[in-house]
Every structure is written in C-alpha cells, then in structure tokens.
Amino acid sequence: MIPAAKPLIGRDERRAVDKVLRSGGLAQGPQVAAFEEEYSATVSGAHCIAVNSGTSALHMAFVAAGIGVGDEVIVPSFSFAATANAVALTGATPVFVDVEEDYFSIDPGAFEAAITKKTKAVMPVHLYGHPADMTAIDLIAKKHGIMIFEDAAQASLSSIHGRPVGTWGVAGSFSFYPTKNMTSGEGGMVTTMDATFARNVRLYRNQGMEIRYQNEVVGFNTRMTDIHAAIGRVQLKKLPRWTKQRQDNAAFLSSNLEGVITPPVAPGADHVFHQYTIRIVDTDRNAFADELTKRGVGNGVYYPTPIHRLPSFNLPLSLPVTEQVAAQCLSLPVHPALKKRDLETIVTVVNAVARAGI
C-alpha cells in the first residue's frame, strides 16, 4: 500500500528530543523561543507565538483580538471543523459561505455578500496548501473595516504574489500536526505583524501571565513544550527541500493523470501541496476511492461533509459549490517519501480506474 500521508521522522529529530530530555527542561523554554524565531523567517519576519495545536493557534488569535459573543466571523464551510470550532469557542458565530470551484478557497463575492453589521472578521482557509485569493479578500475587508484571520494550517511556505500566507491580516495560524508538510508531533504557530497583538497572544497561551504569578487576564494553557519545538526546529530546516519534492511530485501527477480533474494553480500562487486533490466527476467518488485502495494506492477524502452540515452546527444552508466539491474531491499521495516507482504506480492505477468508469 502506498500511504496517503507519511510523517518523516529521522535521526535528527530523535537526537533533538533526546537532548531536551537530558536537559531536564521539558516545558516551554529555549527550544520554543528558538523555534519561534526561526519560523519567523518564513513569514517575512512576523512575530511568531508557538502553541500546542493548530486549533489553539486559531482560538488564541480570536481571543487576543477580542472576538466574542455577538460577533460574526465569515468562514468557508469546505474545511476541517476546527476552522469553525475556533470561532464558536469564543462565543462568536461562524457564518458559512461558499467556495470557488477551482482552488476550494472562500469565494470573495460570497464573502462580501455575507457581511452584516455584526461581521467582525473573515477567515480564509488556504486549503490543501493553495493560497486563497488574498488580494480580493484584502480589498473587501479594508472596504468594510473587517479583520482578516488566515487559517494557514496546511500552508507553511505558501505564498501569493510573493507574499507569504500568514502575513495578510491580523493573524495567521499554522498547524504542525503529524500529517502536515512539517510536524512538531503536535503544535501550532500564530503569526502577526503587530507587536501588541503578539503580546496578547502570549498572555492568553500562558494563563494570562507574562511575568510569573502576575496574571493580567484570564488565560489558557496552550503552551508548546520544548520537546515538540525541538522536533519542529529540525523539520523546519528540511521543509524547503520537502516542499520542492511535493511540488515536483504534483507536477508529475498532473502531467500524467487522465480521466480526472487535476488541481490547478492560480497565477502568482505558490502551492505547497499539503494535499494533491483531484476531482472525480464522471463516477462515484467513494467507489473510485475504494477501488484505489484495493489496488494499493492510499487516498483520503478531505472533507466529505461540509462543516455547516455536521451535527455540531447542522444549518440548513444552500452552498452549491461546497456541496459539489465535497462529493468530488479525492486526495492522492504526494508526500516527499514517494519514489519514482510509487508515482508511476499511482498514475497507472488512477488512469486504469478512471478508464474502467468505476
């Protein structure tokens, strides 16, 4: 079986963890501080605040900005539930809108149409590692005085027109879950260009304290450990090479696959291919996926149910493009552990299943 995703953990990561274990300092400490500084270089020198998950990064950003009860935050419904959960956890209301068909990101027109007097923010998602249309979103947000929070959980090193994701709005939020393009075991990062906002995030992640026992606000414990940061620092050094390999793998697949819709890349976009997501339009996607699995090609459906239809929200909305792509999308292996023979096998199997009309 060619796995759909494969975390790459080697000797360097194990050595880094062992060094932390021998130091006796396991909680947030010098490794976290170093990881934050090093990650800053990927987001144009933005302030970086490491936390224990991508979801915490989203949540802490909203809390630090004062988003809460009575506020609305516009989000796409075609995403992982954490996108909307982070809004709801503050007491604010996620307002779900449709995505555009090609890149699966929030439709700028749908975003503007959903704005009300209660709208405080919009959160585009850079889904699968492809940047959202931040130029259009930024213009609309500025026109209406709305804050931008970027869900960049899947998009480390992604950019649009040369500008890194995570630098466009009030804050960006990244994830280092094991299946992401780089991992810290578990973890996340908040990025911001605003020093005051960065301090607020640091307060909320650490029980409301900057100085020990001098709690300034009612905070949380969403700190990253030095163990996780040590892994993240090693992985960050490898990320550029891994990203190039993902892009090369994606180019090979797009040049050779037949009978499916391969993922386009928008002009000016740097797609980092957290997922290589095709669309199955001439047959049942689930049957297609099952047949790939039977023939040894791992795959995944991200995401089969739009967030607004999950039991946790269950809203009677009409989002036709979201419903369509949720029924069509299928992600194939693209990770840097793939060998040439793996890529050739993926192409052979996908093309055979497409020709069979399964």
PyMOL commands that set and color helices and strands:
alter all, ss='L'
color gray80, all
select helices_A, chain A and resi 11-23+30-43+54-64+82-88+108-113+127-129+134-144+195-205+226-256+285-294+307-309+320-328+340-356
alter helices_A, ss='H'
color red, helices_A
select strands_A, chain A and resi 47-51+72-76+93-97+119-122+147-151+159-160+163-164+171-175+188-192+269-270+276-279+329-332
alter strands_A, ss='S'
color yellow, strands_A
deselect
rebuild
show_as cartoon
